[in-house]
């Protein structure tokens, strides 16, 4: 992150951290063969996320952000067991049980958009102690019109990661860093790509209406052979492909930089 902040500045740097971290978790999970990723998001985090999605008008994320289990359409589902647990309760438990925990925030987070949502929610909590849970319940009860246009989940044509665009957020951000255009993946990506004469980034809604993807199609780890899946009884058919599959896997893992 230090290297990214040098190029991006202290505004919007959390976008890079969040996108790369989430994709790195998925890629690491696939390498380890896990079937679910459990995160430590608590009630405070979810209330902030609901409020941020309302302010952004992000219907797609608002519809699923309060679910305990998300990402079922991707390679590895994610679970938030602390959804209804306050942050202060977790800290108190860790303190009295003498568990190691981080008590300091990231040095680059003070200018983050989430920080303003957090400050607003804390002010609400001082007036109404149950505001955090109320916001979560409100997010759970929100209904989306049937004719509302929601993003369609597909796969990135460059790295194979799940995305509602032809290029995923990580690929856009990474390309911007490599080209010396750090703002490329932030905001109106399509307009910026047009200005710099880059290949267009477009929504998959218009071209993928009839697409049905399974978790195996969205998997970033393509080393599984047809023999392993039971599609061919001739074991020699995959022996010549192992090296090419491994090279393909390495190329996909190189999409995320090691900062």
C-alpha positions, 0 to 999 in steps of 0.5 A, a space after each residue: 500500500 505504501 507504493 500505491 499511495 505514493 502514486 495515488 495519494 491519500 484519497 481513494 487509496 482504500 479502493 485499491 486495498 479493498 479490491 486487491 485484498 478481496 481478490 487475494 483472499 479468493 485466490 488464496 482460498 482456491 489454492 488451498 481448496 477451501 469451500 468457504 471464507 469466514 470474515 470478521 465483519 461486525 454489526 458496525 461494519 455492516 451498518 456502515 456498508 448499508 449507509 454507504 450503499 444508500 448514499 451511492 445508490 448502489 442497488 446491487 450491493 445494497 440488495 446483498 450486503 446484509 446477508 450473512 452468506 454472500 458470494 454464492 454465485 462465485 467460486 467461494 462463498 463468504 460468511 459473516 458470523 459476527 453480523 449482529 455483534 457490536 465492535 465494542 463487544 468483540 474488543 471487550 471479549 478479546 481484552 478479557 480473554 487476553 487475545 491478540 487484536 489490532 487496536 489501531 486503524 490503518 494510517 491511510 484510513 482517515 480520508 476514507 469515505 467509510 470514515 465519514 459513514 462511521 462518524 455519522 453512525 457513532 453520532 446516531 448511536 449516542 442518541 439512540 443506542 440501537 441505531 446500528 442494529 436498526 440500520 442493519 434490519 432496515 437493510 434487510 427489509 429493503 425491497 428492489 423492484 422487479 423491473 430494476 436493472 441489476 448488474 449481471 455477474 460474469 467473468 473478467 475476460 482478462 483474468 477470469 475473476 467474477 465481474 459485472 464488467 468485461 474487465 474486473 475492478 482489479 484489472 482496471 486498477 492494476 492497468 492504471 498503476 502500470 500505465 502511470 494512470 492511477 485514477 483509471 479504475 476509480 470513478 467513471 472508468 469507461 470515460 477515462 479509458 476512452 480519453 486515453 485510447 484504451 480498450 473499452 470497459 463495458 457492462 455485461 448486462 447487455 451481452 450476458 442476459 442468458 448467461 448461467 455460470 457455475 462455480 467451476 466456470 468461475 474458478 480461477 484455478 484451472 488445473 483440474 483435469 477432465 480425468 479428475 472430473 470423470 469426463 474421460 477414462 484415458 488418464 494420458 489425455 491430461 498428462 500433456 496438458 498439466 504444464 500448460 494448465 499450470 502456466 495458465 494458473 500462474 499467469 492468472 495469479 500474476 494479475 494481482 501485484 505483490 505489494 
